């Protein structure tokens, strides 16, 4: 094959490999963003054990693998080293398998929004309401206050959830449930938000699932292109034979 074509394949491989590296860095950012949000008190932290928290850990692992693999690919492409290209190929296939698995989990969660996810979010968030107000759970408490204030809602499905599942007496709620928030208003006859918070909580879960799933699908499509160029360059190197002059440069003779 003429060296011009080989150099073109090589350049395309390196181009997509750089994009591959950038997607790894982007995935790393997504994973860290979701994880920090869960730990530091976003709405997501109100839901105990939701699967996308574990998906965030999986994305961090995948991101680190992608970054390392992309660097291997750059070395293999520049040096035209068959061993590095084969290693690059198998790691890209591994990344595709991992990302497809994560994407399936994420989109299945979106698909069952009205059934399993809603039921799970209600049960899991009610289970955690008992931790509201604890000193060691300041992030959790702050997340509930922000949710109820911003979304003008109270409780998971009703304000009575705070009595039934939290540490509040009957008719008492956190102050963030009050329409006109002031200290102690939740223990008086002040007007409370009537809307439940379940919709906002599910929207948070779904936005995380959608972001994770979309990123994984995008990475898979890119990696399929990478595989094509890896194989093209590998077989050109393996079966190219000696170098000859072509187009004012070198090329590999095909047997």
ROZALO-153866 format. One line per 5 residues: number of its first residue (from 1); for each residue x, y, z of N, C-alpha, C. Coordinates in Angstrom, 2 decimals. Layout:
<recs>
NUM	X,Y,Z,X,Y,Z,X,Y,Z  ... .
</recs>
This chain:
<recs>
1	0.85,-1.20,0.00,0.00,0.00,0.00,0.88,1.24,0.00  0.52,2.24,-0.76,1.30,3.47,-0.84,1.42,4.12,0.54  2.60,4.66,0.79,2.85,5.27,2.10,1.88,6.42,2.36  1.41,7.07,1.31,0.46,8.18,1.48,-0.80,7.69,2.19  -1.29,6.51,1.77,-2.48,5.94,2.39,-2.19,5.50,3.82 .
6	-1.00,4.92,4.02,-0.62,4.47,5.36,-0.53,5.65,6.32  0.11,6.72,5.86,0.24,7.91,6.70,-1.13,8.52,7.00  -2.03,8.43,6.04,-3.40,8.93,6.24,-4.10,8.14,7.33  -3.99,6.79,7.24,-4.59,5.92,8.26,-3.98,6.21,9.63  -2.67,6.37,9.64,-1.96,6.64,10.89,-2.42,7.97,11.51 .
11	-2.54,8.99,10.69,-2.99,10.30,11.18,-4.42,10.25,11.70  -5.28,9.52,10.98,-6.67,9.38,11.42,-6.74,8.63,12.75  -5.91,7.58,12.87,-5.87,6.83,14.13,-5.46,7.74,15.28  -4.40,8.52,15.07,-3.93,9.42,16.12,-4.95,10.51,16.43  -5.65,10.99,15.39,-6.67,12.02,15.59,-7.80,11.49,16.48 .
16	-8.32,10.31,16.13,-9.41,9.74,16.92,-8.92,9.29,18.30  -7.64,8.94,18.39,-7.09,8.55,19.68,-7.03,9.76,20.62  -6.70,10.92,20.08,-6.70,12.14,20.90,-8.12,12.45,21.38  -9.10,12.29,20.48,-10.50,12.49,20.88,-10.88,11.47,21.95  -10.40,10.23,21.77,-10.62,9.16,22.75,-10.08,9.58,24.12 .
21	-8.89,10.15,24.12,-8.29,10.63,25.37,-9.14,11.72,26.00  -9.63,12.63,25.18,-10.46,13.73,25.69,-11.79,13.22,26.25  -12.35,12.18,25.62,-13.59,11.60,26.16,-13.33,10.94,27.50  -12.15,10.34,27.64,-11.78,9.76,28.93,-11.72,10.81,30.01  -11.13,11.96,29.67,-11.06,13.07,30.63,-12.46,13.60,30.93 .
26	-13.31,13.67,29.88,-14.69,14.14,30.08,-15.47,13.18,30.98  -15.30,11.87,30.73,-15.97,10.87,31.57,-15.49,10.97,33.01  -14.21,11.23,33.18,-13.66,11.41,34.52,-14.35,12.58,35.22  -14.55,13.66,34.47,-15.24,14.81,35.03,-16.69,14.51,35.40  -17.38,13.76,34.53,-18.77,13.39,34.81,-18.86,12.54,36.06 .
31	-17.98,11.54,36.16,-17.99,10.66,37.32,-17.72,11.41,38.61  -16.73,12.31,38.57,-16.40,13.10,39.76,-17.55,14.03,40.12  -18.17,14.63,39.09,-19.30,15.55,39.33,-20.45,14.84,40.04  -20.81,13.67,39.53,-21.92,12.91,40.13,-21.55,12.47,41.54  -20.32,11.98,41.71,-19.89,11.47,43.00,-19.83,12.57,44.05 .
36	-19.26,13.72,43.68,-19.18,14.84,44.62,-20.57,15.34,44.97  -21.46,15.35,43.99,-22.83,15.78,44.24,-23.52,14.89,45.25  -23.30,13.58,45.14,-23.92,12.63,46.06,-23.36,12.80,47.46  -22.04,12.98,47.55,-21.38,13.07,48.85,-21.65,14.40,49.54  -21.66,15.48,48.75,-21.71,16.81,49.34,-23.08,17.45,49.40 .
41	-24.12,16.69,49.11,-25.43,17.21,49.40,-26.23,17.78,48.27  -26.15,17.23,47.06,-27.11,17.58,46.03,-28.37,16.77,46.30  -29.40,17.00,45.48,-30.64,16.26,45.67,-30.40,14.75,45.63  -29.41,14.33,44.85,-29.14,12.90,44.70,-28.77,12.25,46.02  -28.16,13.01,46.93,-27.71,12.43,48.20,-28.88,12.07,49.11 .
46	-30.09,12.49,48.75,-31.26,12.19,49.57,-31.75,10.77,49.37  -31.24,10.10,48.35,-31.74,8.78,47.97,-30.69,7.74,48.29  -30.97,6.88,49.23,-29.99,5.89,49.67,-29.83,4.78,48.65  -28.59,4.52,48.27,-28.29,3.33,47.48,-28.79,3.32,46.07  -29.11,4.46,45.47,-29.57,4.46,44.08,-28.45,3.96,43.18 .
51	-28.80,3.15,42.18,-27.80,2.46,41.38,-26.85,3.39,40.64  -27.31,4.62,40.29,-26.43,5.48,39.51,-25.22,5.94,40.31  -25.28,5.83,41.66,-24.12,6.13,42.48,-23.01,5.14,42.16  -23.40,3.87,42.02,-22.41,2.85,41.68,-21.98,2.98,40.23  -22.89,3.45,39.39,-22.52,3.71,38.00,-21.44,4.80,37.95 .
56	-21.52,5.78,38.84,-20.51,6.83,38.88,-19.13,6.24,39.18  -19.08,5.30,40.11,-17.81,4.63,40.40,-17.31,3.87,39.17  -18.23,3.21,38.49,-17.85,2.46,37.29,-17.30,3.40,36.22  -17.91,4.58,36.08,-17.45,5.54,35.08,-16.04,6.04,35.42  -15.75,6.24,36.70,-14.41,6.66,37.09,-13.37,5.62,36.69 .
61	-13.71,4.35,36.92,-12.80,3.27,36.54,-12.60,3.24,35.03  -13.72,3.34,34.30,-13.65,3.34,32.83,-12.83,4.53,32.33  -13.01,5.69,32.95,-12.29,6.89,32.53,-10.78,6.71,32.68  -10.36,6.16,33.82,-8.93,5.93,34.03,-8.39,4.93,33.01  -9.17,3.88,32.73,-8.75,2.89,31.74,-8.61,3.55,30.37 .
66	-9.59,4.39,29.99,-9.56,5.06,28.69,-8.32,5.94,28.56  -8.00,6.70,29.60,-6.84,7.59,29.55,-5.55,6.80,29.35  -5.40,5.71,30.11,-4.20,4.88,29.98,-4.14,4.23,28.60  -5.28,3.69,28.16,-5.33,3.02,26.85,-5.05,4.00,25.72  -5.57,5.22,25.83,-5.34,6.23,24.79,-3.85,6.56,24.67 .
71	-3.16,6.61,25.79,-1.72,6.86,25.76,-0.98,5.70,25.10  -1.43,4.47,25.38,-0.84,3.30,24.72,-1.07,3.39,23.22  -2.28,3.81,22.82,-2.61,3.94,21.41,-1.75,4.97,20.70  -1.50,6.09,21.39,-0.63,7.13,20.79,0.77,6.57,20.52  1.31,5.85,21.50,2.64,5.27,21.34,2.65,4.24,20.21 .
76	1.61,3.39,20.18,1.53,2.37,19.14,1.41,2.96,17.76  0.62,4.04,17.63,0.45,4.67,16.33,1.69,5.39,15.84  2.33,6.14,16.73,3.52,6.90,16.35,4.68,5.96,16.01  4.87,4.93,16.85,5.99,4.00,16.64,5.67,2.90,15.64  4.37,2.79,15.26,3.91,1.71,14.38,4.34,0.35,14.94 .
81	4.10,0.20,16.25,4.48,-1.01,16.97,3.30,-1.97,17.03  3.47,-3.17,16.46,2.36,-4.13,16.39,1.91,-4.57,17.78  2.86,-4.79,18.68,2.51,-5.24,20.03,1.64,-4.20,20.74  2.03,-2.93,20.65,1.24,-1.87,21.28,-0.12,-1.72,20.62  -0.18,-1.89,19.30,-1.46,-1.78,18.60,-2.41,-2.89,19.00 .
86	-1.88,-4.13,19.16,-2.71,-5.25,19.60,-3.22,-5.00,21.01  -2.33,-4.52,21.89,-2.74,-4.18,23.26,-3.82,-3.11,23.25  -3.61,-2.10,22.42,-4.58,-1.02,22.28,-5.92,-1.55,21.83  -5.91,-2.44,20.84,-7.14,-3.02,20.30,-7.94,-3.75,21.38  -7.28,-4.62,22.14,-8.01,-5.41,23.14,-8.54,-4.53,24.28 .
91	-7.79,-3.50,24.64,-8.28,-2.61,25.68,-9.46,-1.77,25.20  -9.45,-1.38,23.94,-10.59,-0.64,23.38,-11.84,-1.51,23.38  -11.68,-2.78,23.00,-12.81,-3.72,23.03,-13.33,-3.86,24.46  -12.41,-3.95,25.44,-12.81,-4.04,26.84,-13.60,-2.80,27.26  -13.12,-1.63,26.86,-13.83,-0.39,27.19,-15.24,-0.37,26.60 .
96	-15.36,-0.85,25.36,-16.68,-0.90,24.71,-17.63,-1.78,25.52  -17.15,-2.94,25.95,-17.99,-3.86,26.73,-18.44,-3.21,28.03  -17.52,-2.54,28.72,-17.86,-1.88,29.98,-18.86,-0.75,29.77  -18.63,0.05,28.73,-19.51,1.20,28.48,-20.89,0.76,28.03  -20.98,-0.30,27.25,-22.28,-0.82,26.84,-23.05,-1.29,28.07 .
101	-22.36,-1.95,29.00,-23.02,-2.43,30.23,-23.55,-1.26,31.05  -22.74,-0.23,31.22,-23.16,0.94,32.00,-24.33,1.65,31.31  -24.25,1.79,29.98,-25.32,2.47,29.23,-26.64,1.71,29.35  -26.57,0.38,29.29,-27.78,-0.43,29.42,-28.43,-0.21,30.78  -27.60,-0.23,31.84,-28.13,-0.01,33.19,-28.78,1.37,33.29 .
106	-28.11,2.39,32.72,-28.63,3.76,32.80,-29.96,3.90,32.06  -30.02,3.38,30.82,-31.24,3.55,30.02,-32.38,2.65,30.50  -32.05,1.51,31.10,-33.10,0.67,31.70,-33.74,1.43,32.85  -32.90,2.15,33.63,-33.44,2.98,34.71,-34.38,4.05,34.19  -34.04,4.66,33.06,-34.92,5.66,32.45,-36.21,5.04,31.94 .
111	-36.10,3.85,31.37,-37.25,3.16,30.78,-38.30,2.83,31.85  -37.81,2.45,33.04,-38.73,2.05,34.11,-38.99,3.18,35.10  -38.90,4.42,34.61,-39.08,5.59,35.47,-40.39,5.55,36.26  -41.49,5.22,35.59,-42.80,5.31,36.24,-43.09,4.13,37.15  -42.26,3.11,37.11,-42.51,1.94,37.94,-41.45,1.75,39.00 .
116	-40.44,0.98,38.64,-39.41,0.60,39.61,-38.68,1.80,40.19  -38.25,2.72,39.34,-37.46,3.85,39.82,-38.26,4.70,40.81  -39.51,5.00,40.47,-40.33,5.83,41.36,-40.52,5.14,42.71  -40.84,3.85,42.68,-41.05,3.10,43.91,-39.77,3.06,44.74  -38.65,2.85,44.05,-37.37,2.74,44.76,-36.98,4.08,45.38 .
121	-37.15,5.16,44.64,-36.79,6.48,45.15,-37.62,6.82,46.38  -38.91,6.51,46.35,-39.78,6.79,47.49,-39.31,6.03,48.72  -39.08,4.73,48.57,-38.68,3.90,49.70,-37.31,4.31,50.24  -36.36,4.52,49.32,-34.99,4.82,49.74,-34.89,6.19,50.41  -35.59,7.18,49.87,-35.51,8.53,50.44,-36.23,8.60,51.79 .
126	-37.35,7.89,51.93,-38.04,7.85,53.22,-37.17,7.19,54.29  -36.44,6.18,53.87,-35.56,5.47,54.80,-34.50,6.40,55.38  -34.08,7.39,54.60,-33.00,8.29,55.03,-33.51,9.52,55.78  -34.82,9.75,55.80,-35.35,10.97,56.42,-35.02,11.06,57.90  -34.78,9.93,58.54,-34.46,9.91,59.96,-33.12,10.60,60.25 .
131	-32.28,10.74,59.22,-30.97,11.37,59.41,-31.01,12.89,59.32  -32.16,13.44,58.98,-32.27,14.89,58.85,-32.01,15.57,60.20  -31.17,16.60,60.19,-30.90,17.36,61.40,-29.73,16.87,62.21  -29.19,15.70,61.90,-28.04,15.19,62.63,-26.79,16.00,62.27  -25.95,16.25,63.27,-24.76,17.07,63.06,-23.84,16.47,62.01 .
136	-23.69,15.14,62.05,-22.78,14.47,61.11,-23.40,14.33,59.72  -24.63,14.78,59.56,-25.32,14.69,58.26,-25.70,16.09,57.75  -24.79,17.04,57.90,-25.10,18.41,57.50,-25.38,18.53,56.00  -24.61,17.78,55.19,-24.83,17.82,53.74,-26.21,17.30,53.38  -26.62,16.23,54.05,-27.94,15.64,53.81,-29.04,16.62,54.21 .
141	-28.89,17.22,55.39,-29.87,18.19,55.88,-29.97,19.39,54.94  -28.82,19.90,54.52,-28.81,21.03,53.61,-29.45,20.71,52.27  -29.25,19.47,51.81,-29.84,19.06,50.53,-31.36,19.05,50.62  -31.89,18.54,51.73,-33.35,18.54,51.91,-33.89,19.97,51.96  -33.19,20.83,52.70,-33.65,22.23,52.81,-33.64,22.92,51.45 .
146	-32.59,22.69,50.66,-32.53,23.31,49.33,-33.63,22.78,48.43  -33.83,21.45,48.49,-34.87,20.84,47.66,-36.24,21.42,47.98  -36.59,21.47,49.26,-37.93,21.92,49.64,-38.11,23.42,49.40  -37.05,24.18,49.55,-37.14,25.62,49.31,-37.20,25.93,47.81  -36.29,25.32,47.06,-36.21,25.60,45.62,-37.42,25.08,44.86 .
151	-37.86,23.88,45.20,-38.97,23.25,44.48,-40.33,23.54,45.10  -40.33,24.26,46.23,-41.56,24.60,46.94,-42.40,23.35,47.21  -41.74,22.39,47.85,-42.39,21.12,48.15,-42.10,20.74,49.60  -42.73,19.67,50.06,-42.53,19.24,51.44,-42.72,17.74,51.55  -41.69,17.05,52.02,-41.76,15.59,52.16,-41.60,14.88,50.84 .
156	-41.47,13.57,50.92,-41.32,12.78,49.70,-42.61,12.78,48.91  -43.70,12.36,49.56,-45.02,12.39,48.91,-45.99,13.32,49.61  -45.70,13.64,50.87,-46.56,14.55,51.63,-45.79,15.05,52.85  -46.26,16.15,53.43,-45.58,16.71,54.60,-45.62,15.76,55.79  -46.61,14.87,55.83,-46.71,13.91,56.93,-45.58,12.88,56.94 .
161	-44.82,12.80,55.83,-43.67,11.89,55.81,-42.67,12.21,56.91  -42.57,13.49,57.29,-41.60,13.88,58.31,-41.98,13.33,59.67  -43.26,13.17,59.91,-43.71,12.56,61.16,-43.62,11.04,61.09  -44.01,10.48,59.96,-44.07,9.02,59.83,-42.69,8.38,59.67  -41.77,9.08,58.99,-40.47,8.47,58.69,-39.28,9.25,59.27 .
166	-39.51,10.48,59.72,-38.43,11.28,60.28,-38.51,11.35,61.79  -37.87,12.36,62.37,-37.83,12.52,63.82,-38.71,13.68,64.29  -39.84,13.86,63.62,-40.71,14.99,63.95,-42.02,14.51,64.57  -42.52,15.33,65.50,-43.83,15.04,66.08,-44.91,15.28,65.04  -46.10,14.81,65.35,-47.21,14.99,64.42,-47.45,16.47,64.16 .
171	-47.65,16.80,62.89,-47.90,18.16,62.41,-46.64,19.04,62.39  -45.48,18.49,62.81,-44.24,19.25,62.75,-43.46,18.89,61.48  -42.77,19.87,60.94,-41.95,19.67,59.74,-40.69,20.54,59.84  -39.70,20.31,58.98,-38.57,21.24,58.92,-39.04,22.64,58.51  -38.30,23.66,58.90,-38.67,25.03,58.56,-38.67,25.27,57.05 .
176	-37.91,24.46,56.31,-37.84,24.65,54.86,-39.14,24.26,54.16  -40.08,23.67,54.91,-41.39,23.34,54.35,-42.33,24.55,54.35  -41.96,25.59,55.07,-42.85,26.74,55.22,-42.85,27.63,53.98  -44.02,28.15,53.65,-44.13,29.09,52.53,-43.36,30.37,52.84  -43.43,30.83,54.07,-42.65,31.98,54.53,-41.70,31.46,55.60 .
181	-40.49,31.15,55.16,-39.55,30.45,56.04,-38.98,31.38,57.11  -39.08,30.94,58.35,-38.45,31.61,59.48,-38.21,30.57,60.56  -37.35,30.88,61.50,-36.98,29.89,62.51,-38.20,29.42,63.30  -38.37,28.10,63.37,-39.45,27.52,64.16,-40.79,27.47,63.47  -40.87,27.93,62.22,-42.17,27.97,61.55,-42.73,26.57,61.29 .
186	-41.86,25.58,61.18,-42.34,24.22,60.93,-43.05,23.60,62.11  -42.89,24.20,63.30,-43.54,23.68,64.50,-44.76,24.50,64.89  -45.10,25.48,64.07,-46.27,26.31,64.34,-47.35,25.99,63.31  -48.34,26.84,63.24,-49.44,26.61,62.30,-49.19,27.32,60.97  -47.92,27.61,60.68,-47.60,28.30,59.43,-47.99,27.48,58.21 .
191	-48.23,28.17,57.10,-48.62,27.48,55.87,-47.43,26.72,55.29  -47.69,25.48,54.88,-46.65,24.62,54.33,-46.84,24.44,52.83  -45.75,24.11,52.14,-45.87,23.73,50.73,-46.67,22.44,50.63  -47.60,22.41,49.72,-48.47,21.24,49.58,-47.92,20.22,48.58  -47.07,20.68,47.67,-46.54,19.78,46.64,-45.54,18.80,47.23 .
196	-45.53,17.57,46.71,-44.55,16.58,47.14,-43.24,16.78,46.38  -42.15,16.25,46.92,-40.81,16.45,46.33,-40.39,15.29,45.42  -41.22,14.28,45.28,-40.82,13.09,44.55,-40.47,13.38,43.09  -41.21,14.30,42.45,-40.96,14.60,41.04,-39.57,15.19,40.83  -39.19,16.14,41.69,-37.86,16.76,41.58,-36.77,15.74,41.83 .
201	-37.00,14.82,42.75,-36.00,13.80,43.07,-35.81,12.84,41.91  -36.91,12.44,41.29,-36.83,11.53,40.15,-36.18,12.23,38.95  -36.49,13.52,38.77,-35.86,14.28,37.68,-34.34,14.32,37.86  -33.88,14.42,39.11,-32.45,14.42,39.38,-31.82,13.09,39.01  -32.49,12.02,39.41,-32.00,10.68,39.07,-31.94,10.51,37.56 .
206	-33.01,10.90,36.88,-33.09,10.72,35.42,-32.04,11.54,34.68  -31.78,12.76,35.14,-30.78,13.59,34.47,-29.40,12.96,34.58  -29.10,12.38,35.73,-27.81,11.70,35.91,-27.74,10.46,35.02  -28.82,9.69,35.00,-28.84,8.48,34.17,-28.69,8.82,32.69  -29.39,9.86,32.25,-29.32,10.25,30.84,-27.92,10.71,30.46 .
211	-27.31,11.53,31.31,-25.96,12.03,31.04,-24.96,10.89,30.95  -25.05,9.96,31.90,-24.14,8.82,31.92,-24.34,7.95,30.68  -25.60,7.64,30.36,-25.89,6.80,29.21,-25.44,7.43,27.90  -25.71,8.73,27.74,-25.33,9.42,26.50,-23.82,9.47,26.32  -23.09,9.73,27.40,-21.63,9.76,27.32,-21.08,8.40,26.91 .
216	-21.64,7.34,27.47,-21.16,5.99,27.14,-21.44,5.64,25.68  -22.63,5.99,25.19,-22.96,5.71,23.79,-22.02,6.47,22.86  -21.75,7.73,23.16,-20.83,8.51,22.35,-19.43,7.91,22.32  -18.98,7.44,23.46,-17.65,6.80,23.53,-17.61,5.52,22.72  -18.68,4.74,22.77,-18.72,3.48,22.02,-18.62,3.74,20.52 .
221	-19.36,4.73,20.02,-19.31,5.06,18.59,-17.90,5.49,18.17  -17.26,6.29,19.01,-15.89,6.72,18.71,-14.94,5.53,18.70  -15.11,4.62,19.64,-14.20,3.48,19.76,-14.37,2.48,18.61  -15.55,2.42,18.04,-15.74,1.57,16.86,-14.89,2.10,15.70  -14.86,3.42,15.53,-13.99,4.02,14.51,-12.52,3.74,14.82 .
226	-12.17,3.82,16.10,-10.80,3.54,16.49,-10.38,2.13,16.11  -11.27,1.17,16.36,-10.97,-0.22,16.04,-10.70,-0.39,14.54  -11.49,0.28,13.72,-11.29,0.19,12.26,-9.90,0.66,11.87  -9.47,1.80,12.41,-8.16,2.34,12.05,-7.02,1.56,12.70  -7.25,1.01,13.87,-6.23,0.16,14.50,-5.95,-1.05,13.62 .
231	-7.02,-1.71,13.18,-6.86,-2.91,12.35,-6.22,-2.56,11.00  -6.63,-1.42,10.43,-6.06,-1.02,9.13,-4.56,-0.79,9.24  -4.14,-0.07,10.27,-2.71,0.20,10.44,-1.94,-1.06,10.79  -2.54,-1.89,11.64,-1.86,-3.13,12.06,-1.59,-4.04,10.86  -2.60,-4.26,10.02,-2.41,-5.16,8.88,-1.49,-4.56,7.82 .
236	-1.48,-3.25,7.70,-0.53,-2.61,6.79,0.90,-2.82,7.26  1.11,-2.73,8.58,2.45,-2.95,9.12,2.84,-4.43,9.03  1.90,-5.31,9.37,2.20,-6.74,9.41,2.47,-7.32,8.04  1.65,-6.95,7.05,1.75,-7.57,5.73,2.37,-6.64,4.69  2.92,-5.51,5.13,3.44,-4.55,4.18,4.75,-4.94,3.53 .
241	5.53,-5.78,4.19,6.83,-6.17,3.63,7.82,-5.03,3.70  8.77,-4.98,2.74,9.81,-3.96,2.75,9.29,-2.62,2.29  10.07,-1.57,2.48,9.68,-0.22,2.09,10.28,0.12,0.74  9.54,0.79,-0.11,9.99,1.23,-1.42,9.61,2.69,-1.60  10.14,3.27,-2.63,9.83,4.67,-2.90,8.46,4.80,-3.55 .
246	7.70,5.78,-3.10,6.37,5.99,-3.68,5.95,7.42,-3.37  5.47,8.12,-4.37,4.98,9.49,-4.18,6.06,10.37,-3.54  7.31,10.08,-3.84,8.39,10.86,-3.26,8.72,10.45,-1.85  8.13,9.33,-1.35,8.39,8.87,0.01,8.41,7.36,0.01  8.14,6.73,1.15,8.18,5.27,1.26,6.77,4.69,1.24 .
251	6.69,3.40,0.90,5.42,2.68,1.04,5.73,1.23,1.31  4.70,0.51,1.78,4.86,-0.90,2.10,4.36,-1.72,0.93  5.18,-2.68,0.44,4.75,-3.59,-0.62,3.79,-4.62,-0.04  2.67,-4.84,-0.69,1.75,-5.90,-0.30,2.13,-7.16,-1.06  2.17,-8.28,-0.37,2.50,-9.56,-1.02,1.42,-9.94,-2.01 .
</recs>
